[in-house]
Amino acid sequence: MGVLSNKIRRDLLKPGDHIYSWRRAYLYAHHGIYVGEGKVVHFTRGAGQEIGTGTVLDRFLVSSSPSHSPDNPCPNCDQSTLDGVMSSCIDCFLSGGDLYLFEYGVTPAFFVAKARGGTCTLARSDPPEDVLHRASFLLQNGFGSYDIFKNNCEDFAIYCKTGLLVFTSISVGRSGQAASFVAAATAVVSSPLRFMTTSFTGLGAIGCGMYCVSRLVSDIGIRRDVRKVSVERLITPCALDESVAAT
């Protein structure tokens, strides 16, 4: 693993690893937990619903569910559900993309150097047996309602690895991807520092600085609005939201 790439070979994977694969020319990534024997537990919505806006925007984020017809199902995938928390073979999970390993317990300097969100976190991972227990439990009981900003596939994988949930009504969950998009959109526009310079170089430097700071303070490993929540508390889909609000 390094600053430039988190790519990993399949034969190096270990049960409990948080993996991801880029989609749509690196527009976003799909995340999951490798559970061994070539299987991945991950969280998604059905085809055309990963944003769930009901608009043309849904077409940009293709579904990460196994895309096999009923007449030609994947022999290695569980076809009992095509959204929510599911188990897929690693080939269907990757959907033709490369395999990457999400990193935990990185330093602030390393985190900032990884300019793209959704690849690492300052938070430390729990032992593999805890990760696998959470993934298995949520496979049977669900992970609440999918939300592109508050409860997406990366949020699911990070919860499995850390057991951490956000307990405030902030608009971004644990996902580094969501925090990255929000940081990029507001870095210069919402910063009063932009009035200190009119040069493109100055605006670029201010924007870059605000982007890095925004990403860092939004990371699950540094923010203060998170707490450890037992997976057994997440028995029903609505229990996820209730536990976050009540914790």
C-alpha positions in Angstrom: 0.0 0.0 0.0 1.2 3.5 -0.7 0.1 7.1 -1.4 -0.2 6.5 -5.1 -2.3 3.3 -5.1 -4.1 0.9 -2.7 -4.3 -1.9 -5.4 -3.9 -5.4 -4.0 -3.7 -8.9 -5.4 -6.5 -11.3 -4.6 -4.2 -13.9 -3.2 -3.1 -11.3 -0.5 -6.6 -10.7 0.8 -7.5 -11.8 4.3 -11.0 -12.4 5.8 -12.2 -9.1 7.3 -10.4 -6.9 4.8 -12.3 -3.8 3.6 -12.0 -3.7 -0.2 -13.3 -1.5 -2.9 -13.4 -1.1 -6.7 -13.7 2.1 -8.7 -16.7 2.7 -11.0 -17.5 5.0 -13.9 -13.9 6.1 -14.7 -13.0 6.7 -11.1 -16.1 8.8 -10.4 -16.9 6.8 -7.3 -16.0 3.4 -5.7 -18.0 0.5 -4.4 -17.0 -0.9 -1.0 -17.4 -4.2 0.8 -16.0 -6.7 3.4 -14.1 -9.7 2.1 -15.3 -12.7 4.2 -13.1 -15.4 2.6 -13.6 -18.1 0.0 -14.0 -15.6 -2.7 -17.1 -13.9 -1.2 -17.7 -10.3 -0.4 -20.5 -8.9 1.8 -21.6 -5.4 0.7 -24.4 -2.9 0.8 -26.1 -1.4 -2.3 -29.4 -0.5 -3.9 -31.1 -1.9 -6.9 -30.3 -0.9 -10.5 -30.7 2.8 -11.1 -31.4 3.6 -7.5 -28.0 4.1 -5.8 -28.7 7.8 -5.5 -32.4 7.3 -5.2 -33.4 10.7 -6.5 -35.7 9.4 -9.2 -33.9 11.7 -11.7 -31.3 11.4 -14.5 -28.6 11.5 -11.8 -29.4 7.9 -10.9 -27.9 6.8 -14.3 -24.4 8.0 -13.3 -24.1 5.6 -10.4 -24.8 2.2 -11.7 -26.0 -0.5 -9.4 -23.4 -2.7 -7.8 -25.8 -5.6 -7.5 -24.9 -8.8 -9.4 -26.3 -8.0 -12.9 -27.3 -11.5 -14.1 -30.5 -12.4 -15.8 -32.8 -14.9 -14.1 -32.0 -17.4 -16.9 -28.3 -17.0 -16.4 -27.5 -16.5 -12.7 -24.0 -16.4 -11.3 -23.4 -19.8 -9.8 -21.2 -18.3 -7.1 -23.5 -15.5 -5.9 -26.5 -15.4 -3.6 -29.4 -14.3 -5.9 -32.0 -14.1 -3.1 -31.7 -10.3 -3.0 -30.6 -7.6 -5.4 -30.3 -4.8 -3.0 -29.5 -4.1 0.7 -26.8 -6.1 2.4 -25.8 -9.0 0.1 -23.2 -11.6 -0.5 -21.5 -11.8 -3.9 -18.6 -13.5 -5.4 -15.6 -11.2 -5.8 -15.9 -11.1 -9.6 -19.4 -9.8 -9.4 -18.4 -7.3 -6.7 -15.6 -6.0 -8.8 -17.7 -5.8 -12.0 -14.6 -5.8 -14.2 -12.8 -3.3 -12.1 -9.5 -3.5 -10.2 -9.2 -4.6 -6.5 -8.1 -2.1 -3.8 -7.6 -2.3 -0.1 -9.0 0.4 2.2 -6.4 1.4 4.9 -7.0 2.0 8.6 -5.0 3.7 11.2 -3.1 6.0 8.8 -1.4 9.2 10.0 -2.9 12.6 9.3 -0.1 13.4 6.9 -0.7 10.2 4.9 -4.5 10.9 5.0 -4.1 14.4 3.5 -1.6 13.1 0.9 -4.3 10.7 -0.3 -6.2 13.5 -2.0 -9.1 11.3 -3.1 -11.5 10.4 -0.3 -12.8 6.9 0.3 -9.4 5.2 0.4 -8.2 5.4 4.0 -9.1 6.6 7.5 -7.3 7.6 10.7 -9.7 5.2 12.6 -8.3 1.9 13.7 -9.8 -1.4 12.7 -11.2 -3.9 15.2 -9.9 -7.5 15.1 -11.0 -9.6 12.0 -13.3 -11.8 14.1 -15.3 -8.7 15.1 -15.5 -7.4 11.6 -16.7 -10.8 10.2 -19.3 -11.0 13.0 -20.7 -7.6 12.1 -20.8 -8.4 8.4 -22.5 -11.7 9.0 -25.1 -10.2 11.4 -25.9 -7.4 9.0 -26.2 -9.8 6.1 -29.0 -11.4 7.9 -30.6 -8.3 9.5 -29.9 -5.4 7.1 -28.2 -2.1 7.6 -31.1 0.4 7.4 -32.1 2.5 4.4 -29.5 3.3 1.8 -28.5 7.0 1.6 -25.8 8.2 -0.8 -24.5 10.7 1.8 -25.4 9.2 5.2 -25.5 5.5 4.9 -23.8 4.1 1.8 -21.6 1.1 0.9 -18.5 2.7 2.4 -20.4 3.6 5.6 -21.4 -0.1 5.8 -17.8 -1.3 5.4 -16.4 1.2 7.9 -19.0 0.2 10.5 -18.1 -3.4 10.0 -14.4 -2.6 10.6 -14.9 -0.2 13.5 -18.4 -0.4 15.0 -18.6 3.4 14.9 -21.8 5.3 14.1 -22.4 9.0 13.7 -24.9 10.2 16.4 -25.6 13.7 15.2 -27.8 14.9 12.3 -24.8 16.1 10.3 -25.4 15.7 6.5 -22.4 13.4 5.9 -22.0 9.9 7.5 -18.8 8.0 7.9 -18.1 7.8 4.2 -14.8 9.4 3.0 -16.2 9.6 -0.5 -19.2 11.7 0.6 -17.0 14.0 2.7 -14.6 14.4 -0.3 -17.4 15.5 -2.6 -18.8 17.9 -0.1 -15.4 19.3 0.7 -14.6 19.9 -3.0 -18.0 21.6 -3.6 -17.6 24.0 -0.7 -13.8 24.5 -0.4 -13.7 28.0 -2.1 -17.3 29.0 -2.4 -18.0 28.9 1.3 -14.7 30.1 2.5 -14.2 33.8 3.5 -10.5 33.4 2.8 -11.3 33.6 -0.9 -11.6 37.3 -0.5 -7.9 37.6 0.5 -6.7 37.0 -3.1 -7.9 37.5 -6.7 -5.2 35.4 -8.4 -5.9 32.0 -9.7 -2.9 30.7 -7.9 -4.1 32.1 -4.6 -7.6 30.8 -5.0 -6.2 27.4 -5.9 -4.0 27.3 -2.8 -6.9 28.4 -0.6 -9.2 25.9 -2.2 -6.7 23.1 -1.7 -6.1 24.0 1.9 -9.8 24.2 2.7 -10.4 20.9 0.9 -7.8 19.1 2.9 -8.9 20.5 6.2 -12.6 19.7 5.5 -11.7 16.1 4.6 -9.6 15.7 7.7 -12.1 17.0 10.2 -14.8 14.9 8.6 -12.9 11.6 9.0 -14.4 9.0 11.3 -11.1 8.7 13.1 -10.9 12.3 14.3 -14.5 13.6 14.5 -16.2 13.7 17.9 -19.8 12.9 17.0 -19.2 9.1 16.7 -19.6 6.3 19.2 -19.2 2.6 19.3 -22.5 0.8 18.8 -23.0 -3.0 19.1 -24.2 -4.7 15.9 -26.9 -6.5 18.0 -28.6 -3.1 18.4 -29.2 -2.9 14.7 -31.8 -5.7 14.5 -34.3 -4.0 12.2 -33.8 -1.6 9.3 -35.2 1.4 11.3 -33.0 0.5 14.4 -30.0 1.9 12.6 -31.4 5.4 12.6 -32.9 5.0 16.1 -29.6 3.9 17.6 -27.7 6.8 16.0 -30.3 9.3 17.3 -30.5 7.8 20.8 -26.8 7.1 21.4 
